[in-house]
Amino acid sequence: MAGSQVNARHFEIFLALITGQGLADAARKLGVSQPAISKTIRLLERETGVALFARVSGRLQPTEAAQRLLPYVQRALGQLDAAKRVAYELGNSGERLVIAAGAPALMSLVPLAVEALRRVRPELTVEIRAETTPNVITLVSNHEADIGIATTPAQSIDARIVQKCETRQICEHPLVVVLPGDHRLAGRAAIRTSDLAGETIIGLPEDSPTTVLVQAAFDEAGLALRLPLVVGNSVGVCALVRQGLGVGLINPLQLSLGLFPDIIARPFRPRIPLRTCVYQSSFKPLSPPAAELLRQFETAAARLR
């Protein structure tokens, strides 16, 4: 490709499109227009001589050629990101670590692990991003986060994105029902799907791993799951439960540091295990600070079992 017009920015756009949810999503993430995305893809196709995307049922789908190109683009951009980070650190006399975390881990494991990490690396700058599980995995796969921690993904997440991450399970906790202390079900040792008939259930978004598992439990019991109140994360669920607006079904990690002492939790039946995993890129090793953080995550998980 001597004399090619292709540069790193073109590959960044290609990666955003192939890992995102379409033109609009890629354009939003990159801060460019949809026509600019289309123009870049046309240039890449002209330079490579092959079609990289095909429109199927009104959506752009990557071709086999695009799938073959993808790992090379990821590795190249990963190295570019690493070079940028090193250059930044040289000029700022410090290191930077970006963590993407789901709400239960953010309210439990992350504070413990970061506290321990800062004791051994006080010069380290840490950025923590609160995200849903799909976003955690996407940020890690796109090298926008050095390490991620969240529950295992629902089946609805694009398998291509998941495959770009290495996954390490660090703990497992069973789903609980959270409710006000004076609730009629507060005296139960455990709460079943049938016990929740007629209750206002405060839920997480439909693509949340927790909601997917709860929906399956209700389907198996032959009951309809109705969520009149939906909140973006388990912190919001607990806040609404505390206000007396209903009951919620969440990962008990959310409560492990005692941040909501005025609500109670009861085991949900049938038992639904929620697995918390650490995610890292499949295409580059963890930096020393990220590797140390992983060790601290495992230590914190052991403390909270």
Buried (B, 14 or more C-beta within 10 A) or exposed (E): EEEEEBEEEBBBBBBBBBBBBBBEBBBEBBEBEEEBBBBBBEBBBEBBEBEBBEEEEEEBEBBEBBEEBBEEBBBBBBEBBEEEBEEEBEEEEEBBBBBBBBBBBBBBBBBBBBEBBEEEBEEBBBEBBBBBBBBBBBBBBBBBBBBBBBBBBBEEBBEEBBEBBBBEEBBBBBBBBBBBEEBEBEEBEBBBBEBBEEBBBBBBBEBBBBBBBBBEBBEEBEEEBEBEBBBEBBBBBBBBBBEEBBBBBBBBBBBBEEEBEEBBBBBBBEEBEBBBBBBBBBBBEBBEBBBBBBEBBBBBBEEBE
